[in-house]
């Protein structure tokens, strides 16, 4: 009877008993680490499901089946084992260093591109080790060939490699992130993504700009989204020397605060810049939260600028010299008079408004408001009675939770402002223009003169005040 050698028996028993025990131990370790350090779970699963079975097969063929280590099949199995070891080691290294890395540490700032390149280098080194140890390969000739090839490739791809190295530096420094708004040279755009060679920007015009890292590293980068989302925008405008600067500054501040998209904190600022040849130059500095909306916000501000200049009778002078020759009523004056007559015809007959030959009565002003502008603001005093000449406006109420509710719509011929004008209290509602709005603003003294001229006008005012107050009370009860 032929006996089995002791070494074969021992190795067989060790594999039969040890392999299941190690599988069970690794399973328990995976269960514990899934609760404590989940990033290590994947690495432990690689060692349990891949490395350990291949190691058991390698030991079985070498010590039980007695395969020759120079046999090709044995070398293939050994190569698979070292590949599994390399895979598990890279997974362990990544889990320990970069997975769940704390913010503001060097581990969190390491770019993914550098991690991938380092992994590639380690794989090449591991492949060389396996070739030398398992397959007895001569690496001297291979190293020489790789050295010559690397020189040739380096010269042929020097621009690409330069972009890669610049990209690694940028990714390490992280001066911007995906979603940020940047100015790179003359290009302004939002970062769509960053890869190993370039950065892609989407401009305000909707164009896609691809900028290589090598070019970005040589430019000054202005980040509109870091270190905070706030962005300060500046707009310059000139007004006449006849317009008092303090009044202009106050009007421009109110304009900036009332423009949608402009933040109230930090508050907008207005500066007097210089006394130029034809105008006093002012600068409006305001803050926005999203640079992507800068064009829309700037357009709304510039549009409303015309209306506020008209209401306050500010003049935006042209940088030219104008000569006027008076030869009786001009065409412009005649057009203004016809325009005034047309406006007065739109006023309801029960409003006792008269026009002298020279123009509107003292205490009455014709004002224009752009769509979205507020004529009266809830919580502020109002010292005028407004009659709508053209356009449409909306009366709204803002509750204690900051929700705005519509009370009623106002059309040409309607008037408003009576609830605050005669009570000498802050306005309980807001009146905003739904379209370009033209109104006649009457002072309290003018309204009293009109009541003296036609006492029935007081009853009309009282009826309008009662209707508007009832609509406001009904909306409050409903809410």
Phi, psi and omega in degrees: 000132182267127182267148176283133179302150182298321182295321179295317179297317180296316180294324179295314178298320180297319180289320181294322182270315187290320183299310178298323180297317179295323177298318180294316180298317178294325176297318177295320179296322179295319179297319180290315183291336178296335178267327184268305182227085184299336182293340179274350184298316182297319180296315179296324177294326177296316180291324181285317188269340184240302187295311184297315177298319180294321177298318179297318178295322179295315178294323180295315181291327184280316188257340180257308178280346177059047176288150177285128180302339178272358179292141184297320180296322178295319180294324177297318179295320177295322178297317178299322179297314181291328175295318178295320177299316180296317179298315179294322180294318178295321177295319178295317180298317179294321181293321183285325188263317193246333177289135180059033179290138180293149179293155179063028173244162182296331180292324179284339181271351180292121182292152180297328179299317179292323178297318179294320179294320178296321177296321178297318179297316179296324178293319178296317178297318178296319178298321178295320179296315179297319180298321182284319186278314186274314186259003177054040181281148177270110185274352182296312179295321179297318179297320179296316179296320178294324178297314179295318181295322181294325178295315180297314180294323179297319178291323182285330185244032185295323178294315179296317179294326176297319177295322179296313180294320176296322177297321178297317179297317180295318181292328175292315182286325180055060176286348178205167181223169178299132182100345179286152174263126185235154164242114178244104186067239178261004184259131175241127181193171178262135183290119176273312177196167177229132176237193186290345185241328190208174175240135179254127180243142174252115185281171178295337177277358180086014179269145177264120181247127177252118183242119177296150180300327182297324178284321180298321182295341180261002182249159172277123183261123176251116183261115181276356184247354180227150004282356176220163183286342182297140176226130179267129178242146181234136177228133180253143180212147179247139176235163186295157175293343179279348181270120181300128184303320181296322177292321178296316181298316180296318180295320180291324176296316178296322177299313182295319181295324184276352181280125180300139179098338178273129184284145175273342175226115358294148184287148176298152179232148178235131182239145169271113187273305186199162173260096184277185184297319187240358184198162169270125185266129177243155177234129176259121176249121181222164184243142175232157183267339184228113181295335179297340180261013187296322182293318180295316181293317179297321179295317179297319180296315181292327178293314181289341179299322179296317182294318182290329176292320178294317182295322182268004179058039173275150180247129175259098190286154172272146178281055180221169175257126182244130178253131180246133176240121184264121175227059183086189181300127180276169178297323179295316179297318179296321178295320179296321180293318177297321178297318180295317177299320179296321180293319182293330179291338180276350179282133180304148184294338181282355177267113186283071183252125179242156180237123173291171182294335184272350181144202180292155177293155175296138183095002178235132178229142176267121185236150178242141176230137177277162181303128180095344179287151181257125178281314177235138182248131178300135180089003178236157181287150176226121185247023179226153169256128186251132175245125182283122177269313178209155181097186183219143179228169183229135175264123182233159178230134179254122183278185183294338179271003179084008178276133181264131183235140179280132179263307180194163176260148180238138186238174178305136184097336177285155174228157185213171182101357184289329184294331180260332185293315186267343179270348182056034177237171178292148183294131179279354184223169174245137176246118182236147180281129175272339175213182175303124190242133176240125184228158168257124180259120183249131176286165179298322179296321179292320179296320179295322176296320179293324177293320177296324181289324181216094185302334180295342179296330178297322178294323177298318179296317180296321179295316178297317179297321180293317180297314181292322180293321179295319178296321178294316179296321179295320179293321179297316180296321180295321181283000000 
